[in-house]
Amino acid sequence: MPDPRLKTYASQAIRHLAAAGGVLVARQATAGSHSGNVPPWPGAPDPDFHGTLAAVWIWARHQRLSGVERFAAARTAAWSFLGEAARRFVPDAIDSATDDEAAYDCAMVLLASVAERGLERNDARRQSIAERASRVLAMHLGALEDLSGRDFRDPGFLALALVEYARAVDDRGLLSSGRKFVERAFGMKAPPPFANELAAVGGLFDFSSTTATRILAVMAAEGNTPFVGAWLRERIAATVPRGFAARRLDENSWNACVAWALGRAYVVSTDPVFMRAYTEIVDEIERRDADHDGAIGRDRTVRAAEVASTFYYALAVDALVTPESVGAAQAEAAGHGR
């Protein structure tokens, strides 16, 4: 049976998203050539396309859960910047000549677009960017042979974004493309244990758990069905970590990504193994969020909050939100407003 505690969880997520969203609003550029941009860390000089999309996801997700337009102005400014920057960051095709982060940029466009759906009137320019990003990402995944990519090239994350977008816009062609890739790349085999996941060698980033995103991609492709719940209990539960794992790079982000998958797995499977591991990891991340503002750095060596790690932290907190808990939270908010 569903855990009755989940019915009250959206209220906790709303508070977290409000705090994290406030930190990112304070950082957003309000003037100059990159107005609307959200720098990845304080003082970063270059425009950050996927970082700004991460901020948009947090702001839009807060409104979707709370029903309150707290960050509407920040989102409008961000999309103005993103509309101009898309010419540079969303290519017509991903090949050897494109930036290493191009596929991730496309995926983040799709996740932010899903978060935004239904919150405001359709924006033709925004919709055009998302449509182009989805086509480019579908073509990239269709031709992708090297499945060992990490961080910006994590195939599980890319597939998850494409499938979730395809479902949101009811595009059967895109959904079929995403599902075919997941079947080809991952199937229903259990991934190796989280503890055995390799770390990036020689790179600057290692923020995405490829084990976690592989599980998330399979869940998204198959849908919330009894079959998926059984798959999680019988094949995935034995692979979950015992708690927060030490990593050479980006350990806060990586562990938050793991918690994101574990939380979603618990909602579908109701297996307490997932909840125990989820709680252990999120509790440690919360301890590291010393000022309790929902924003953190990539690891203990970074004092200032960073957008990427704050985004994955938000995904982890959001993972236990269910439609029932959203309805309860909004009803509670409406009652307090009377």
Number of C-alpha atoms within 10 A of each C-alpha: 5 12 11 9 9 16 19 18 21 27 20 13 25 24 15 22 31 20 16 26 29 19 19 26 19 11 18 21 20 16 9 8 10 21 16 25 30 31 23 26 17 13 8 10 10 11 20 22 24 25 21 27 27 26 29 32 26 28 27 29 25 27 21 19 22 25 18 13 13 16 18 16 11 25 22 13 17 24 20 17 22 26 14 12 16 20 11 12 21 26 19 13 17 19 12 7 7 14 15 13 15 23 30 23 24 30 27 26 32 30 22 24 23 21 20 20 15 10 14 8 8 11 9 9 13 16 15 12 19 24 17 19 27 23 16 21 30 25 16 16 22 14 9 12 10 9 13 9 12 20 19 19 19 22 26 27 25 27 30 26 25 32 29 20 26 21 16 15 13 11 12 12 11 22 22 15 20 29 22 17 23 25 15 12 19 18 14 17 12 18 18 13 14 19 14 11 13 13 15 16 10 6 10 10 19 23 26 25 27 26 24 24 22 25 26 22 28 23 23 21 23 15 14 14 12 11 12 19 20 14 17 25 20 13 13 22 20 15 17 21 23 15 19 22 14 13 17 11 19 23 24 28 29 28 29 31 25 32 33 26 25 30 26 23 28 24 21 20 25 18 19 14 19 27 19 17 20 31 16 15 23 23 14 15 22 16 10 16 18 11 10 13 19 25 29 29 22 24 21 11 9 11 11 12 22 22 29 23 28 30 27 26 29 25 23 26 24 24 21 27 22 17 12 13 20 23 16 16 23 18 14 13 15 12 9 8 7 5
